[in-house]
Amino acid sequence: MTGCGNLLVSVIVPARNEEDCLALCLDSLFAQTGIHFEIIVVDDASTDRTAEIARSFANENGKGTAPSRADLECQELNGTTGSGALPNTNSCRRSGDRRGIQLVSAPPLPENWTGKNNAMSAGAKIAKGKWLLFTDADTVHKPGSLSRAVAEAEQHEAALLSYSPEQEVHTFWEKAVMPVIFAELAITYPPQAVNDPTSPIAAANGQYLLISREAYDTIGGHTKIAGDLLEDVAMARLVKSSGRKIFFRYGGDAVRTRMYRSWAQMKEGWTKNLALLFPRSRALAFLRMSEFLLIVGNLSAAIWAKLSGRPNLALQTALLTIILSGWFWMRIRKAHFPGVSNLLAIVGLPLFGYLLLRSDAGRRSRGVVWKDREYASASKRETVGAAKDLYQGTASAVPKKQGMSPGL
């Protein structure tokens, strides 16, 4: 049973067209125990049943209803009656009681904001918790994970705690590509460096990002990273640059997710992110493609040499194949995927290279599409920004006439 008293954690779930996974996510969140929490679902202009599903988890009178007699009794037992700490039934709930949800609609998307940042900012504005947990609608939270996460953050004196969830993979494309990407992330953003206050490396995973309210407000929240497509890493950088601690680790014991369910979804999602995650993306793409060619090329040469009666060449190329595959295997194991996925990851190397090059091209020229929204490339944003600065500078230089705006 979830105890009553002052609200501690606000769980904010931005959701845009998430009808396939939202119910499972909310079920796992409502099952949390041992900590006080509210759940805020922010419907980001969904065109499917997302809002309907979220609404089904709320009480029949909607959000902000008056406290029931049981809620008032709970307040009296905890000495919070009349304190203002419990403005409605959302603040005092039992495990399995679905009155703890608030469903809000994201405001119209401001210029230079991403949809997700706009939705999370809207959720944070109404949140009452001492801690804010931003979590994606495709996550599933293990029992007791919320209370353990807060305890872990406080144990490490961290203002921001983030878990990299266990990644579910089902299709061939998921099994081949996802281990390669997450192994590369483990190299680029090693947790020991992220957690080291003296290291400049900062990272977080937006699928599970727990931040103290104090830190969130002090660094400016999502307004400081409004247009950043890689908002989780940007948030981590703000927190770390403020002198506060980050704690980041693999969190398969707390949360799992299935990010993409098809090659098309994976291509769109990673096109948005990869070039931002790996700044030297083209060099990395060619490196991993070359690694694939070396492994497959040497294996093919070993087989050919064996069939051609050239034992020395067969032995040499076979040994080189084993060495190259061993290096690859040691790197892939850091991604925490099942053995079958690790084996298929060999095929994922050239696919990863392709996605890197595609992401880099989008970043430099055409921009990216995500959740049916188009985001301009970095070069386009800079050009538009420069044009606006020039216009504003020219406009401000024109003397104002009474009854006329400076732009006329």
C-alpha positions as CSV (number, residue, x, y, z in Angstrom):
1,M,0.0,0.0,0.0
2,T,1.3,3.4,-0.9
3,G,1.5,5.6,2.1
4,C,-0.1,9.1,2.4
5,G,1.4,12.4,3.2
6,N,3.3,15.1,1.3
7,L,3.7,14.4,-2.4
8,L,7.2,13.3,-3.2
9,V,7.5,12.3,-6.8
10,S,5.7,13.6,-9.9
11,V,5.9,11.1,-12.7
12,I,5.5,12.9,-16.1
13,V,4.7,10.9,-19.2
14,P,4.8,12.8,-22.5
15,A,2.7,10.9,-25.0
16,R,2.1,11.4,-28.7
17,N,0.3,8.6,-30.5
18,E,1.2,5.9,-28.0
19,E,-1.9,3.8,-28.0
20,D,0.1,0.6,-28.4
21,C,2.1,0.9,-25.2
22,L,0.6,3.6,-22.9
23,A,-1.7,1.3,-20.9
24,L,1.1,-1.1,-20.0
25,C,3.3,1.8,-18.9
26,L,0.6,3.3,-16.7
27,D,-0.3,-0.1,-15.2
28,S,3.3,-0.6,-14.1
29,L,3.4,3.0,-12.7
30,F,0.2,2.6,-10.7
31,A,1.6,-0.6,-9.2
32,Q,4.5,1.2,-7.5
33,T,4.5,1.1,-3.7
34,G,6.4,2.5,-0.8
35,I,6.5,6.1,-2.0
36,H,4.1,9.0,-2.5
37,F,3.6,10.0,-6.2
38,E,1.3,11.5,-8.8
39,I,1.2,10.6,-12.5
40,I,0.8,13.3,-15.1
41,V,0.2,12.2,-18.7
42,V,0.7,15.0,-21.2
43,D,-1.1,14.3,-24.5
44,D,1.0,15.9,-27.2
45,A,-1.6,16.4,-29.9
46,S,-2.2,12.7,-30.4
47,T,-4.4,11.5,-33.3
48,D,-5.0,8.0,-32.0
49,R,-6.5,6.7,-28.7
50,T,-3.7,7.9,-26.5
51,A,-5.9,10.5,-24.6
52,E,-8.7,8.0,-24.3
53,I,-6.5,5.4,-22.8
54,A,-5.0,7.9,-20.3
55,R,-8.4,9.1,-19.4
56,S,-9.6,5.6,-18.6
57,F,-7.0,5.5,-15.8
58,A,-8.4,8.7,-14.2
59,N,-11.3,8.7,-11.8
60,E,-14.8,9.3,-13.2
61,N,-14.8,12.9,-12.1
62,G,-11.5,13.8,-13.8
63,K,-8.6,15.5,-12.2
64,G,-8.7,17.8,-9.3
65,T,-11.7,16.3,-7.5
66,A,-12.4,17.0,-3.9
67,P,-10.9,14.7,-1.3
68,S,-13.1,11.7,-0.3
69,R,-13.8,10.9,3.3
70,A,-11.1,8.2,3.2
71,D,-8.6,10.8,1.9
72,L,-9.5,13.2,4.6
73,E,-9.1,10.5,7.2
74,C,-5.7,9.7,5.7
75,Q,-4.7,13.4,6.0
76,E,-5.8,13.5,9.6
77,L,-3.7,10.5,10.4
78,N,-0.7,12.1,8.9
79,G,-1.3,15.6,10.3
80,T,-1.6,17.2,6.9
81,T,-5.3,18.4,7.1
82,G,-5.5,22.1,6.1
83,S,-1.8,22.3,5.3
84,G,-2.3,22.7,1.6
85,A,0.0,19.7,1.0
86,L,-2.9,17.6,-0.4
87,P,-5.0,19.8,-2.8
88,N,-6.9,16.8,-4.2
89,T,-7.1,13.0,-4.1
90,N,-4.1,12.7,-6.5
91,S,-1.9,13.4,-3.5
92,C,-3.0,10.5,-1.4
93,R,-3.5,7.2,-3.1
94,R,-3.2,3.5,-2.6
95,S,-1.6,1.0,-4.8
96,G,-4.1,0.2,-7.6
97,D,-6.2,3.3,-7.0
98,R,-6.2,5.0,-10.4
99,R,-7.3,8.4,-9.1
100,G,-3.7,9.4,-9.0
101,I,-3.6,10.5,-12.7
102,Q,-3.8,13.9,-14.3
103,L,-4.3,14.1,-18.1
104,V,-3.4,17.4,-19.6
105,S,-2.9,18.6,-23.2
106,A,0.3,20.0,-24.3
107,P,0.0,23.7,-25.3
108,P,0.4,24.7,-28.9
109,L,4.0,24.1,-30.0
110,P,6.0,27.3,-29.6
111,E,8.6,28.2,-32.3
112,N,12.0,26.6,-31.8
113,W,10.6,24.0,-29.4
114,T,10.5,20.3,-29.9
115,G,7.2,18.5,-29.2
116,K,8.6,16.4,-26.4
117,N,10.3,19.3,-24.6
118,N,7.0,21.3,-24.9
119,A,5.0,18.4,-23.4
120,M,7.5,17.7,-20.6
121,S,7.6,21.4,-19.7
122,A,3.8,21.5,-19.5
123,G,3.8,18.5,-17.1
124,A,6.6,20.0,-15.0
125,K,4.6,23.3,-14.6
126,I,1.8,21.5,-12.7
127,A,3.9,19.0,-10.9
128,K,4.0,19.1,-7.1
129,G,6.7,16.7,-6.4
130,K,10.1,17.1,-4.7
131,W,11.4,14.9,-7.5
132,L,10.3,14.8,-11.1
133,L,10.5,11.6,-13.1
134,F,10.3,12.1,-16.9
135,T,9.7,8.7,-18.5
136,D,8.6,7.6,-21.9
137,A,5.2,6.0,-22.6
138,D,6.9,2.9,-24.0
139,T,8.5,2.0,-20.7
140,V,7.5,-0.7,-18.2
141,H,8.5,-0.1,-14.6
142,K,9.3,-3.0,-12.3
143,P,7.6,-3.2,-8.8
144,G,9.2,-1.0,-6.2
145,S,11.6,0.7,-8.8
146,L,10.3,4.2,-8.1
147,S,11.0,4.2,-4.4
148,R,14.4,2.5,-5.0
149,A,15.4,5.1,-7.6
150,V,14.7,8.0,-5.2
151,A,16.6,6.2,-2.4
152,E,19.5,5.6,-4.8
153,A,19.6,9.2,-5.9
154,E,19.7,10.4,-2.3
155,Q,22.3,7.8,-1.4
156,H,24.6,9.2,-4.1
157,E,23.6,12.8,-3.3
158,A,22.7,13.1,-7.0
159,A,20.5,15.9,-8.3
160,L,19.8,13.8,-11.4
161,L,19.5,10.0,-11.7
162,S,19.0,8.2,-15.0
163,Y,18.7,4.6,-15.9
164,S,19.4,3.1,-19.3
165,P,16.5,0.6,-19.5
166,E,16.6,-3.1,-20.5
167,Q,16.0,-3.0,-24.2
168,E,13.4,-5.5,-25.6
169,V,14.2,-6.7,-29.1
170,H,12.0,-8.9,-31.1
171,T,12.5,-8.4,-34.9
172,F,15.7,-9.2,-36.8
173,W,16.4,-5.4,-37.3
174,E,16.1,-4.7,-33.5
175,K,18.4,-7.7,-32.6
176,A,21.0,-6.7,-35.2
177,V,21.2,-2.9,-34.7
178,M,20.3,-2.1,-31.1
179,P,23.3,-3.9,-29.5
180,V,25.7,-2.1,-31.8
181,I,24.3,1.3,-30.9
182,F,24.1,0.7,-27.2
183,A,27.6,-0.8,-27.1
184,E,28.9,2.4,-28.8
185,L,27.0,4.5,-26.3
186,A,28.6,2.6,-23.4
187,I,32.0,3.6,-24.9
188,T,31.2,7.2,-25.7
189,Y,29.4,7.8,-22.4
190,P,30.9,5.5,-19.8
191,P,28.9,5.6,-16.6
192,Q,32.0,5.9,-14.4
193,A,32.9,9.1,-16.3
194,V,29.4,10.4,-16.3
195,N,29.2,9.9,-12.5
196,D,32.6,11.5,-11.9
197,P,32.1,15.2,-11.0
198,T,35.6,16.0,-12.3
199,S,34.8,14.6,-15.8
200,P,33.3,16.8,-18.4
201,I,31.3,13.9,-19.8
202,A,27.6,14.1,-19.1
203,A,24.7,11.8,-20.2
204,A,21.3,10.7,-19.3
205,N,18.6,8.5,-20.9
206,G,15.3,10.3,-21.4
207,Q,13.4,7.1,-21.0
208,Y,14.0,7.3,-17.3
209,L,15.3,10.7,-16.0
210,L,14.7,11.5,-12.3
211,I,15.7,15.1,-11.3
212,S,15.1,17.0,-8.1
213,R,12.7,19.9,-8.4
214,E,15.3,22.2,-6.9
215,A,17.8,21.4,-9.7
216,Y,15.2,21.5,-12.4
217,D,14.1,25.0,-11.5
218,T,17.6,26.3,-10.9
219,I,18.9,25.3,-14.3
220,G,15.9,26.6,-16.1
221,G,14.1,23.4,-16.8
222,H,13.2,22.6,-20.4
223,T,13.1,26.3,-21.4
224,K,17.0,26.1,-21.6
225,I,16.9,23.2,-24.0
226,A,13.7,23.9,-25.8
227,G,14.9,23.1,-29.3
228,D,17.3,20.3,-28.4
229,L,16.4,17.0,-30.0
230,L,18.7,15.3,-27.5
231,E,17.1,16.8,-24.5
232,D,18.2,14.1,-22.0
233,V,21.9,14.7,-22.6
234,A,21.4,18.4,-22.7
235,M,19.6,18.3,-19.4
236,A,22.5,16.2,-17.9
237,R,25.0,18.8,-19.1
238,L,23.1,21.6,-17.5
239,V,22.9,19.8,-14.2
240,K,26.6,18.8,-14.2
241,S,27.8,22.3,-15.3
242,S,25.8,23.7,-12.4
243,G,28.1,21.7,-10.0
244,R,25.4,19.2,-9.1
245,K,26.0,15.4,-9.2
246,I,24.7,13.0,-11.8
247,F,24.2,9.2,-11.3
248,F,23.8,7.2,-14.4
249,R,23.8,3.4,-14.9
250,Y,22.2,0.5,-16.7
251,G,18.8,0.0,-15.1
252,G,17.5,-3.3,-16.3
253,D,16.5,-4.1,-12.7
254,A,14.2,-1.1,-12.7
255,V,12.7,-0.5,-16.1
256,R,12.5,-2.0,-19.6
257,T,11.3,-0.7,-22.9
258,R,10.9,-1.6,-26.6
259,M,11.9,1.5,-28.5
260,Y,11.0,0.5,-32.0
261,R,8.8,-2.2,-33.5
262,S,9.9,-2.0,-37.2
263,W,12.8,-1.0,-39.4
264,A,10.9,2.1,-40.5
265,Q,10.4,3.3,-36.9
266,M,14.1,2.5,-36.1
267,K,15.3,4.4,-39.1
268,E,13.3,7.5,-38.3
269,G,14.2,7.4,-34.6
270,W,17.9,6.9,-34.9
271,T,18.2,9.3,-37.8
272,K,17.0,12.0,-35.3
273,N,19.5,11.1,-32.6
274,L,22.7,9.4,-33.8
275,A,24.6,12.4,-35.3
276,L,23.9,14.2,-32.0
277,L,25.1,11.4,-29.9
278,F,28.2,10.8,-31.9
279,P,29.6,14.1,-33.2
280,R,32.2,12.4,-35.4
281,S,29.5,10.3,-36.9
282,R,30.9,9.9,-40.5
283,A,34.3,8.7,-39.2
284,L,32.6,6.3,-36.8
285,A,30.3,5.0,-39.6
286,F,33.3,4.2,-41.9
287,L,35.1,2.6,-39.0
288,R,32.3,0.2,-38.2
289,M,31.7,-0.6,-41.8
290,S,35.4,-1.3,-42.2
291,E,35.2,-3.6,-39.1
292,F,32.4,-5.5,-40.7
293,L,34.3,-5.9,-44.0
294,L,37.5,-7.1,-42.1
295,I,35.6,-9.7,-40.1
296,V,33.5,-11.0,-43.0
297,G,36.4,-10.7,-45.5
298,N,38.8,-12.6,-43.4
299,L,36.2,-15.3,-42.7
300,S,35.5,-15.7,-46.4
301,A,39.3,-15.8,-47.1
302,A,39.7,-18.5,-44.5
303,I,37.0,-20.6,-46.0
304,W,38.3,-20.1,-49.5
305,A,41.9,-20.9,-48.5
306,K,40.7,-24.1,-46.8
307,L,38.8,-25.3,-49.8
308,S,41.7,-24.3,-52.1
309,G,44.2,-26.4,-50.2
310,R,46.2,-23.5,-48.7
311,P,46.3,-24.5,-45.0
312,N,48.8,-21.7,-43.9
313,L,46.7,-18.9,-45.4
314,A,43.5,-20.5,-44.0
315,L,45.1,-20.6,-40.5
316,Q,46.3,-17.0,-40.7
317,T,43.0,-15.6,-41.9
318,A,41.0,-17.8,-39.4
319,L,43.2,-16.5,-36.5
320,L,42.7,-12.9,-37.6
321,T,38.9,-13.5,-37.9
322,I,38.9,-14.8,-34.3
323,I,40.9,-11.8,-33.0
324,L,38.6,-9.3,-34.7
325,S,35.5,-11.1,-33.6
326,G,36.8,-11.3,-30.0
327,W,37.3,-7.5,-29.9
328,F,33.9,-7.0,-31.3
329,W,32.3,-9.5,-28.8
330,M,33.9,-7.8,-25.8
331,R,32.6,-4.5,-26.9
332,I,29.0,-5.7,-27.7
333,R,28.7,-7.5,-24.3
334,K,28.7,-4.1,-22.6
335,A,25.3,-3.4,-24.1
336,H,23.5,-6.0,-22.0
337,F,21.6,-7.8,-24.8
338,P,20.9,-11.5,-25.1
339,G,23.5,-13.8,-26.7
340,V,21.5,-14.2,-30.0
341,S,21.3,-10.5,-30.4
342,N,25.1,-10.2,-29.8
343,L,25.7,-12.7,-32.6
344,L,23.4,-10.9,-35.0
345,A,25.1,-7.6,-34.2
346,I,27.8,-8.5,-36.7
347,V,25.2,-7.8,-39.4
348,G,24.2,-4.6,-37.5
349,L,27.6,-3.0,-38.1
350,P,27.0,-1.9,-41.7
351,L,23.4,-1.0,-40.8
352,F,24.6,1.2,-37.9
353,G,27.0,2.8,-40.4
354,Y,24.2,3.6,-42.7
355,L,22.0,5.1,-40.0
356,L,24.9,7.2,-38.8
357,L,25.5,8.6,-42.3
358,R,21.8,9.2,-42.8
359,S,21.6,11.0,-39.5
360,D,24.6,13.1,-40.3
361,A,23.2,14.1,-43.7
362,G,19.9,15.1,-42.0
363,R,21.7,17.2,-39.4
364,R,23.7,19.0,-42.0
365,S,21.0,19.6,-44.7
366,R,17.4,18.5,-44.8
367,G,16.6,18.1,-41.1
368,V,14.7,15.3,-39.5
369,V,11.1,14.0,-39.2
370,W,9.9,12.7,-35.8
371,K,6.4,11.9,-34.7
372,D,5.0,13.5,-37.9
373,R,6.8,16.8,-37.1
374,E,9.7,18.3,-39.2
375,Y,12.7,19.7,-37.4
376,A,15.1,21.9,-39.4
377,S,18.7,20.9,-39.6
378,A,21.3,22.8,-37.5
379,S,22.5,24.8,-40.6
380,K,18.9,25.8,-41.4
381,R,18.2,26.9,-37.8
382,E,21.4,29.0,-37.8
383,T,20.4,30.6,-41.1
384,V,16.9,31.4,-39.9
385,G,18.3,32.6,-36.6
386,A,20.7,34.9,-38.3
387,A,18.0,36.3,-40.6
388,K,15.8,37.0,-37.6
389,D,18.6,38.8,-35.8
390,L,19.3,40.9,-38.9
391,Y,15.6,41.7,-39.2
392,Q,15.2,42.6,-35.6
393,G,18.4,44.7,-35.6
394,T,17.1,46.6,-38.7
395,A,13.7,47.0,-37.1
396,S,15.0,48.3,-33.9
397,A,17.1,50.9,-35.8
398,V,14.0,52.4,-37.4
399,P,12.5,55.2,-35.3
400,K,9.1,54.3,-33.9
401,K,6.2,56.4,-35.1
402,Q,3.1,56.9,-32.9
403,G,0.5,54.3,-33.7
404,M,2.9,52.2,-35.9
405,S,4.9,49.0,-35.0
406,P,8.6,49.1,-35.8
407,G,8.1,46.4,-38.4
408,L,5.9,48.5,-40.6
